[in-house]
């Protein structure tokens, strides 16, 4: 991947699967799944991105799921437990959660905003993500 011409190639080798769209995150109503923990999912064809907001002293309990998850902290602090190990995560910190690995998180006095990337899309968020598409997307093309 050191060749910019290859990385930024313009010639389409395949057929586009969609036209693409822009998403206005502010138009997505956050859904509070637990007290102090809200989700704003954005669905692509093969990936789901979810903005997660934690109020101070809130928790995502220890759990597992089939989908691979990558967590990126954008704001604040988060105590993240991954496979029995807990780490304080701050903006820019990333955790990779493979399928079926136990994980959970909580905040103390500082709120947190994280982005979760799921592949394939997290099944439990699909209905919320479908509603967000209608509310916040502008098609290109």
C-alpha positions as CSV (number, residue, x, y, z in Angstrom):
1,X,0.0,0.0,0.0
2,X,2.9,2.3,-0.5
3,X,1.9,3.2,-4.0
4,X,-0.4,6.2,-4.0
5,X,-1.4,5.6,-7.7
6,X,-2.7,2.2,-6.8
7,X,-4.3,3.3,-3.5
8,X,-6.1,6.3,-5.1
9,X,-7.0,4.6,-8.5
10,X,-9.9,6.2,-10.3
11,X,-10.6,3.4,-12.7
12,X,-13.5,1.3,-11.5
13,X,-12.7,-2.4,-11.7
14,X,-16.2,-3.5,-10.4
15,X,-19.7,-2.2,-10.5
16,X,-20.9,0.2,-7.7
17,X,-23.3,-1.5,-5.4
18,X,-25.0,1.9,-4.4
19,X,-24.8,5.6,-5.3
20,X,-23.6,6.6,-1.9
21,X,-25.1,9.1,0.5
22,X,-24.2,11.7,3.1
23,X,-25.6,11.3,6.6
24,X,-26.5,14.1,9.0
25,X,-25.8,12.6,12.4
26,X,-27.6,15.4,14.2
27,X,-30.9,14.2,12.4
28,X,-30.6,10.8,14.0
29,X,-32.6,10.6,17.3
30,X,-30.4,9.0,19.9
31,X,-32.0,5.9,21.4
32,X,-31.2,5.4,25.1
33,X,-30.7,1.6,25.4
34,X,-29.8,1.7,29.1
35,X,-29.8,4.7,31.5
36,X,-27.1,7.1,30.4
37,X,-26.2,5.0,27.3
38,X,-27.5,6.1,23.9
39,X,-26.9,4.9,20.3
40,X,-27.0,6.6,16.9
41,X,-26.4,3.8,14.2
42,X,-25.5,4.4,10.6
43,X,-25.9,1.5,8.2
44,X,-23.9,0.8,5.1
45,X,-24.2,-2.2,2.8
46,X,-21.8,-4.4,4.8
47,X,-20.8,-2.4,7.8
48,X,-22.6,-0.5,10.6
49,X,-21.1,2.5,12.4
50,X,-22.7,3.4,15.8
51,X,-22.1,6.6,17.7
52,X,-22.3,5.7,21.4
53,X,-22.7,8.3,24.1
54,X,-22.1,7.5,27.8
55,X,-23.2,9.9,30.5
56,X,-21.0,10.0,33.6
57,X,-21.5,6.8,35.7
58,X,-23.1,4.7,33.0
59,X,-22.4,1.2,31.7
60,X,-22.5,-1.1,28.8
61,X,-22.6,-4.4,30.6
62,X,-20.2,-7.3,29.8
63,X,-21.5,-9.1,26.7
64,X,-20.6,-11.0,23.5
65,X,-21.9,-11.0,20.0
66,X,-21.1,-12.6,16.6
67,X,-20.1,-9.4,14.8
68,X,-16.5,-8.1,14.9
69,X,-16.4,-4.7,16.5
70,X,-13.8,-1.9,16.4
71,X,-14.2,0.8,19.1
72,X,-12.7,4.3,18.7
73,X,-13.0,6.8,21.5
74,X,-13.7,10.3,20.3
75,X,-14.3,12.3,23.5
76,X,-14.0,11.8,27.2
77,X,-12.8,8.6,29.1
78,X,-14.0,5.1,29.1
79,X,-13.0,2.1,31.2
80,X,-13.2,-0.7,28.6
81,X,-13.0,-4.4,29.6
82,X,-11.9,-6.8,26.8
83,X,-11.5,-10.5,27.4
84,X,-10.8,-10.0,31.2
85,X,-8.5,-7.0,30.8
86,X,-9.6,-3.4,31.6
87,X,-8.0,-0.3,30.2
88,X,-8.8,3.4,30.5
89,X,-9.4,4.6,27.0
90,X,-9.1,8.3,25.9
91,X,-9.7,10.1,22.6
92,X,-7.9,8.3,19.8
93,X,-7.6,5.0,21.6
94,X,-8.9,1.9,19.7
95,X,-10.0,-1.6,20.8
96,X,-10.6,-4.5,18.4
97,X,-13.2,-7.0,19.6
98,X,-13.3,-10.3,17.7
99,X,-16.5,-12.3,17.5
100,X,-17.7,-13.8,20.8
101,X,-15.0,-12.1,22.9
102,X,-16.5,-10.8,26.2
103,X,-16.4,-7.0,26.5
104,X,-18.1,-4.1,28.3
105,X,-17.4,-0.6,29.4
106,X,-18.3,2.1,31.9
107,X,-17.6,5.7,32.7
108,X,-16.8,7.3,36.0
109,X,-17.1,11.1,36.4
110,X,-16.3,11.9,32.8
111,X,-18.8,11.3,29.9
112,X,-17.6,9.6,26.7
113,X,-18.4,9.5,23.0
114,X,-17.2,6.4,21.1
115,X,-17.7,5.1,17.6
116,X,-18.3,1.4,17.1
117,X,-17.7,-0.2,13.7
118,X,-19.4,-3.6,13.2
119,X,-18.9,-6.1,10.4
120,X,-21.2,-7.6,9.5
121,X,-23.8,-5.0,10.8
122,X,-24.8,-5.7,14.4
123,X,-28.2,-7.5,14.1
124,X,-29.6,-5.9,17.3
125,X,-29.2,-2.4,15.8
126,X,-30.6,-2.9,12.3
127,X,-34.2,-1.6,12.9
128,X,-32.8,1.5,14.5
129,X,-30.3,2.0,11.7
130,X,-33.0,1.5,9.0
131,X,-35.1,4.3,10.7
132,X,-32.0,6.6,10.8
133,X,-31.4,6.1,7.0
134,X,-34.8,7.6,6.3
135,X,-34.3,10.5,8.7
136,X,-30.8,11.6,8.0
137,X,-29.6,10.6,4.5
138,X,-29.1,12.5,1.3
139,X,-28.5,10.3,-1.7
140,X,-25.8,11.2,-4.2
141,X,-26.0,10.7,-7.9
